[in-house]
Amino acid sequence: MSIRRTPSVIFDLDGTLVDSEPNYYEAGRRTLARYGITGFTWEEHTRFIGIGTRETLETLRERYAIDAPVEELLAVKNGHYLELVRTSTTVFGEMRAFAERLHAAGHPIAVASGSSRPAIEAALTATGLDALLPLYVSAEDIGRGKPEPDVFLAAARLLATDPADCVVVEDAGPGVEAARRAGMRCIAVPYPGGAAGDGSAYEHAGLIFRGGQGEFDARAAYDWVTAGGQHPDTSSFSPR
């Protein structure tokens, strides 16, 4: 394997680069309604933030005894999501600035997500992030979603980078754990109310912006990445 010394950065997509959770909630609500399940709430949805689409639907299928295969549910939900994502996906501005800074400096960067490939492509295209992040991996390509490390390890292979030279950017506890299992450093930017949203979920992150996207600072994150995880001169975050 060709090992790069310039740190590579692997971004989670949903809740990290783009605020797609409202779209995923609505797509899930419409999917369940199609099979006669009503009353799916935002609170219930937040328990699955950071969990892959397939794993989420497997759980919901069992919980509600839905008489349809997971593949069918995936197709239905992805169809609803793609309708929504093309018109109503918001990119986090400071996160875009971070990706732009990394891109301009020549850092290898990619997206690793639990969403389907069409959903990833649609979100990146709708927000213009595809110009910065043309490389991406879906957990559905790998078979095991977060907190398993597979999707991050696949992204490292795609970038021809050793896992030890990678930094993951994540919003949810399962993703932080997946980064740990992959042997990668991690920047955590917690999504409000996300899966395992208490502080202990992020204990293995090297850098935590505890205030979430409202506190995230592209310059501070970049300085931390390039300093090899050392504490840059800023007080806007919580290094471990």
Disulfide bonds with the S-S distance in Angstrom:
none
